[in-house]
Amino acid sequence: MEDKLDLYTDYLLTTVHQATATGLSNLVDGAISHDEITRLLSENEFGSRDLWKSTKKLIRSHETEDACLIFDDSIIEKRYTSESSLICWHYDHSTGKNIKGINLLTAFYYSHSPDQALALRAPVSFELILKTQHFCDIKTKKERRKSLVTKNELLQTMVQQNIHNQLKFKYVLADSWFGSSANMLFIHKKKKFFIFDMKSNRKAAVSEKDRNAGHWTRIEALDIPNNTPVKVWLKDLEIPVLLIKQIFTNKDQSTGVRFLVSNDFNLSDEDFTTTYKKRWSVEEYHKSLKQNAAIAKSPTRTIKTQSNHLFASIFAYVKLEKLKFIQALNHFAIKSKIYLAANKAAFNELNLLKMGNPSFA
């Protein structure tokens, strides 16, 4: 089984077309039948435990005490695939639209050892959002789906699992979607630090007196200096946090405002920026999954085969991460190198087909 999974994940890194069992069988000249690949995807239930087994050695060789555990979700669009509890409509908070597809939540590990030229960026656990419960939307009168477990609850479970796995990390990073008071308190009680993005309408008090009196103000309206950490109390959170209002310039030269909070009171403005910037690596992971590991290129039709294909794509990403340290190239440069070799082979094959044919003289 492991040999077939290894072969399938290699196939995902090299195919430019749909990733099919028949396509892989043809690639190896029938050494493995398409039925064997179909059974690999239909008879197993790969998950986070299998991912940890496959990444543990890599993680242990690069983990550091001040590493970051980054949480983010992504939607793999499946516009034309039949709807199910796995493939259904999800709200994409980056675009503000509902998208039909698979919602993947990942705990992503970022660690940069001082003696290493490159940082490790690898998934350590993941969850697929299953919307198994049907309900009627009162406003639209339409049937909708929802998951029995929220993504915030999944985050807490995943944090606990990675602590149980004795993973070394100092910070949990996430955007405002995961910035609930319950998540912050949970992480704080686990003796870890968090840095979360906050929505501008989140309410806070700048003094314990105001907090006790219930005098709350939207953080966008607080009279606090720019780029200077300030101790505040968030509504519904029993611990104080450090809040920073950061002003930044976009590529189009427009100005933006970002609010970050943390339970680490030793952070400076620069520390906030440097640490939270590492969260961007999970976006690159999502991009690599889609462009380099064929995560959206499977025509599988059942929840089990679709889920196992997604696991294989994540496993393929880990292979690229291992190659990154060997070749000192990023994932996209490695993929370009593979494509160039494939194009050269195709070019040489074309010349062999033409050779000796008078019509090409």
N, C-alpha and C positions, 0 to 999 in steps of 0.2 A: 504493500500500500504506500509506504514512504517513497519507494522508487517511482511509482506512478505519479504521486503528488509532486515530486521533484521535477519529473518530466513535464507535467502539466504547467507548473509555474515557469519553467524555462520557455515553454511554448507561449505563455502570455507575454513574456518579455520580448519575443521575436515576431509574433504575428502582426500583420498590418490590416488583417481582415477580421471578420467575426471569429471568435474563439469557439470552435466546434470540435466535438469528439472525432468526427470524420476528418476534419482538417489536420488534427494532430496525428491521426493514424496514417494519413497520406504522407505527412512530413517525415515519418520514420519508416516509410515503405512497408507499412503493415506489420512492423515488429510488435506493435501493440494494437489490438483491435479497437474499433470505436466503442464496442460494447464494454470493454475493460475501463475505458475512460468514463463512460456513462455510469457504470457501477461505482466508480470512485466518487462521483458527485452525488449519486442517489442513495448510497448505502452507508455513508458516514455522516457524522454531525460534528464538524469542526467548529471550534469556538475559541474563546480567550485563553483557555487552559492550553490548547494546542499552540496558540501564538506565543505564549510565554515560554513553552518548551523550546520552540524554534529560535527565540530571540535571547533567551537567558544568558547564553555564553557570550554573545556580542555585548549585551548590556553590562554584564559583570566586568568585562574588560575595559569599559569606558565610563562607568558610573562614577559620579562625584557627589560629595555631601551637599553642595549648593546647586544641584541640578533642579530642573523644573519639570513638573508634570502638567501638561497642557491639555485642556479639554475643549473640543469643538466638534460640531456635527456638520455633515455634508449630505447633499441629496444627489444620488446617482439617478439622473433622469431616465425614465422608462415610459415614454409617451405612448408607445404603441403596444405595450405588453398588457395582458389581461390583469385587471385589478384583483388584489388579494389583501390579506392583513399585512403583508410585507411591502408589496407594490401598491401604493395608494397615494392620496393627496397629502402633502406636507407643506407647511408654511415656511418659505425661505425668507428668513429675516434680513438677509443681505440685499434682496431685491424687492421685498415687500409683496411677493406674489406666492400663490399656491402652485406647487409643482408636483406632477405625478411621478413617483419614483420610489427609490429605497433610501431611507434615512439612516445614515451610519454615524454613530457616536464613537469617538476614539479618545482614549487616554494616550497621549503622545509624550514621549520622553526626550528632553533636550539636556545634554550633558557635554561640557567642554573641559576636558582635562588640560591643565597648563602644559603638559608635555606632549600634547597632541596638536597637530596643525589644523585638524578638522574637528568640528563638533559632531557628536552622535545625535541623530534625529530619527527616532524609531518608535513605532506604535508598541505599546506594552499590553493593552487590552482594548476590546471593542465590544459594542453592543449594536444590534440591529433593532430598530424601533418597530414593534409589531402592534398594529392597531386592530385588536381583536374584538373590541366592543363597538356595537352599532348603537347610534342614538339619533333622535330627531332634532334638528336645529329649529328652535322655536321661531326665529326670525325668518328663515328661508323656507321652512316646512320641508326641508330635504333631509334625507338620511345621510349621516356622516359617521366617521369612525374615530375612535380614540384608543390610546394605549392604556392598559391597566396600571402601568408604572410610568411615572413622569421621568423626563431626562434629568431633572435635579435629583431625584431619588437614585437613578442609575449612577450619576456622578458620585454620590456618597458611597454606594456599593463598590464602585471601581477604585475609589481612593482607599477604602478599607482593604480591598483585595491586594492592592499593590503594597500597602504597608505589611500585610500578611506575607507577601512574597519577599519581604525585606529589601525592597527597592529603596535605594538611597535618593532622597530628594528633599529640597528645602521649601520650594514654592509650588503652589497650585495657581495656574494662570487660566483665565477664561474671560470671555466677553460678558456683556451685561445680561445676556440670556440666562447665564448661570449664576448671576450675582444675587441670589436670594439670601435673606438673613439666615435661613436654616443651613444653607451650604457654608456660609462664612463661620457660623458658630460650630458646625460639625468639624470643619478643618482646624479651627482654633483649638478645639478640645483634643484633637489628635496631635497637638503640639507641632503643627505645620503652619507655615505662613501662606497667605493668599494675596494675590493682586488681581482685582477684578475691575473691569470697566463698569461704569455706572451710567444709567440713564439720567438725563438732566433734570427730570421731574422727581427723582428720588428725594425724600424729605430727610432733613438732618437738623441737628442743633449744635451750635458752636461752644456751648458750655453745659456743664452738668446741671446747672440751675435751670436753664431753658428746657433741658431734656426732662427733668423731673416735673416741671410745670406743664409739659406737653406743648411747648412753643416750637413748632416745627416749621422749617422753611425749605422750599425747593433748593437743591444744591446749586442750580444755575443762578439763583437770586441771592446766595450767601455773599456777604461782604468779606471775601478772602483774597489775598494777593495771588497773582498768577505765578505758576511754577514754584510754589512754596508749599511744602507739606504742612497741613494743619490738623490738629486733633479735633475730631467731631464725634457725635453720637448719631447713628442712623436710627430712624424710626423702626421699631420692632426688633432691634438688635441689642442685646444686653451688654455687649462689650464695646468700648470706644475703638475707633479706627483712625488711621491716618488718611486724610483726603488731600488730593492734589488736583488743581485745575491747570491743565496744560494747554497752552496756545501753540498751534503748529500751522505750518504753511503747506498747502497741497501743491501738487505738480502744476496745476493751473494758476498758481499764485494766490488762490483764495485762502482765507484763514479759517481754521477749524478749532473747536474746543473739545477737549476730552477730560473726563473726570475719572480718576483712578482711586481705589481705596485699598488699604492693606492693614493687617494687624501687626506688621513689622515696623515698630516705631524708630528703628535705626536708619530707615531709608531716607536718602536725600533725593532731590529732584532728579539728579543724574542717575541714581540707582533705580528709581521708578522707571525712567525711560529705557535704560539699558536692559533691565530685567524683563519688562513687559514687551519689549521689542522682539524677544525670543518667541513670543506667541505667533509671530508671522510664519515661523517654520512649519506650523501645522497646515497653513494654507498652501504652502509649497508641497506638502505631503498629499493633500487632496488633489492638487494639480498633477502630481506625478502618478498617482493611482489612475487617473483618467487618461493621461497621455502616454504613459510608459508601461502600465501594468494591465491594460485592457479590462478595467473593472466594469465598464459599461458595454462591453462587446460580446456578451454571452447571450445566446438565444434560449437558454434554459427556461423551463416553463413551470416548475414546481418550486415551492418555498424552500425545500431542502436543497435542491440543486442550485438554485439562485444564491442561497446563503453560503453554500460551500464554494461556489465560484468566487464570491466576494472575499471569503477567507483566503483562497488561493491567490487572489490579486494582492491582498495585504502581505501575504507571505512572499510574493514576487517582489514587492517593494523592499522588503527586508533584504532580499538577495542583492538588490541594487545598492542598498546602504552598505552591505559588506564589500561589494565591488568598489564603492566610492573610496574606501580606505586603502584598498589594494592598488587601484589605478590612479588615485589622487585626482579623480574627475567627478563632477556632479552627475546626477541621474540622467539629465538630458544630454550631456556630452557622451555618456556611456551608451545611451540609446542611439545617438547619432553615429557612433562608432560601429555599432551592430548593423545599422541600416546601410552604412557605407560598404561594409563587407558583403552584405546581401546584394547590394546593387552591382558590386564588382563581379560577384558570382553569376548574376543574371546576365551581365554584359558579356562575360566570357562564354557563357552557354549559348547566347545568341550568335556569337562569332563562330562557334563550333557548328551550329546548325546551318549557317551560311556557307561554311567552308566547302569548297569543291563544287558548289552549285553554279553552273554557268550563267544562270539568270542574275547572279550577284557579281559577275565578273566585271 
